[in-house]
Amino acid sequence: MGVQLRAWFAPAEAAIKALITRRDEISSAAARNDLAGTGAACQSADAAVASLRQYLPSPDWELSTALQAAIDSYHVGMGYCIKGAQTQDGNDIEQAATYLRQGNANLLAAVNILASELDPEFGDTRVLFA
C-alpha cells in the first residue's frame, strides 16, 4: 500500500495543501469580520475542493472516505458561505460555519491517515492544523 499511496500522493499533495491554504484564508477573513473577503475566500476554496476531488479515490479506502467526507462538507459549506456573504444572511453564514467545521474535522482525519502512512515524507502535520 505504501508505494501506491506515495505514487497517489505525489500529484495530490498540491491540491490538499491548496485546500488547507484556502481554508486558512476563510478563517482569517472571518476573524477580521470581512464578509466580502470571506465570500471571496469561499469561492477560491470551492475551486480547491473541486481540484482535490479529481484525485479520488486514493489507494487507501479509509483515506478516500475521509477525503470524500471533507469534500462533501466543504462543498456544501462553501455554497452557504458564498450565498451568505452575498446576501449578508447570518443564517447562511452559521450553516457555512457548521459544514466547514465538519470539513475541517474530516480533512484532519485524512491528513492524520497520510501522516501515519507516509511519515516522515508528509512532514509535520501540526503545521497544517495549527
C-alpha positions in Angstrom: 0.0 0.0 0.0 2.8 2.4 0.8 4.2 2.5 -2.7 0.8 3.0 -4.2 -0.1 5.7 -1.7 3.2 7.5 -2.3 2.5 7.5 -6.0 -1.0 8.8 -5.5 0.1 11.5 -3.0 2.8 13.0 -5.2 0.3 14.8 -7.5 -2.4 15.1 -4.9 -0.3 16.9 -2.3 -0.6 20.3 -4.0 -4.4 20.0 -4.1 -4.5 19.1 -0.4 -2.2 21.9 0.6 -4.2 24.4 -1.6 -7.4 23.4 0.2 -5.7 23.9 3.6 -4.4 27.3 2.5 -7.9 28.4 1.2 -9.4 27.2 4.5 -7.0 29.3 6.4 -7.9 32.3 4.2 -11.6 31.8 5.1 -10.7 31.7 8.8 -8.6 34.8 8.6 -11.2 36.9 6.7 -13.9 35.7 9.1 -11.8 36.7 12.1 -11.5 40.2 10.7 -15.3 40.3 10.2 -14.6 40.8 6.5 -17.8 39.5 4.9 -16.7 40.3 1.3 -13.3 38.7 1.9 -14.9 35.7 3.5 -17.1 35.2 0.4 -14.2 35.6 -2.0 -12.1 33.1 0.1 -15.0 30.7 0.0 -15.2 31.0 -3.8 -11.5 30.2 -4.1 -11.8 27.3 -1.6 -14.7 25.8 -3.6 -12.3 25.7 -6.6 -9.7 24.0 -4.4 -12.3 21.4 -3.3 -13.1 20.7 -7.0 -9.4 20.2 -7.7 -9.0 17.8 -4.8 -12.0 15.8 -6.0 -10.1 14.7 -9.1 -7.7 12.7 -7.0 -10.3 10.4 -5.6 -10.3 7.6 -5.0 -7.0 7.1 -3.3 -5.4 3.7 -2.9 -6.4 3.7 0.7 -10.2 3.2 1.4 -10.1 4.9 4.8 -8.3 7.9 3.3 -10.7 8.1 0.4 -13.6 8.0 2.8 -12.2 10.9 4.9 -11.3 13.0 1.9 -14.8 12.4 0.3 -16.5 13.4 3.6 -14.3 16.6 3.7 -15.0 17.4 0.1 -18.8 16.9 0.6 -18.9 19.1 3.8 -16.7 21.8 2.3 -18.7 21.9 -0.9 -22.0 22.4 0.9 -20.4 24.9 3.4 -18.9 26.9 0.6 -22.3 27.3 -1.1 -23.7 28.7 2.2 -20.7 30.9 2.7 -20.9 32.4 -0.8 -24.6 33.0 -0.6 -24.4 34.3 3.0 -21.7 36.8 2.0 -23.6 38.0 -1.0 -26.9 38.4 0.9 -25.4 39.2 4.3 -27.6 36.4 5.7 -26.5 35.4 9.2 -28.3 32.0 9.0 -26.4 31.1 5.8 -23.1 32.1 7.5 -23.9 29.9 10.5 -24.8 27.0 8.3 -21.5 27.5 6.4 -19.6 27.5 9.7 -21.2 24.2 10.7 -20.3 22.5 7.4 -16.8 24.0 7.3 -16.1 22.7 10.8 -17.2 19.2 9.7 -15.0 19.5 6.6 -12.0 20.6 8.8 -12.5 17.5 11.1 -12.7 15.2 8.1 -9.6 16.8 6.4 -7.7 16.5 9.7 -8.6 12.8 9.8 -7.3 12.4 6.2 -4.1 14.2 7.0 -3.6 12.0 10.0 -4.0 8.9 7.8 -1.5 10.3 5.4 0.9 11.1 8.1 0.7 7.7 9.6 1.3 6.0 6.2 3.8 8.4 4.7 5.6 10.0 7.7 8.3 11.4 7.6 7.7 12.3 3.9 4.5 14.1 4.7 6.2 16.4 7.2 4.8 17.8 10.3 1.0 17.8 10.1 0.7 20.0 13.2 1.8 22.9 10.9 -1.2 22.3 8.7 -3.7 22.4 11.5 -2.1 24.9 13.9 
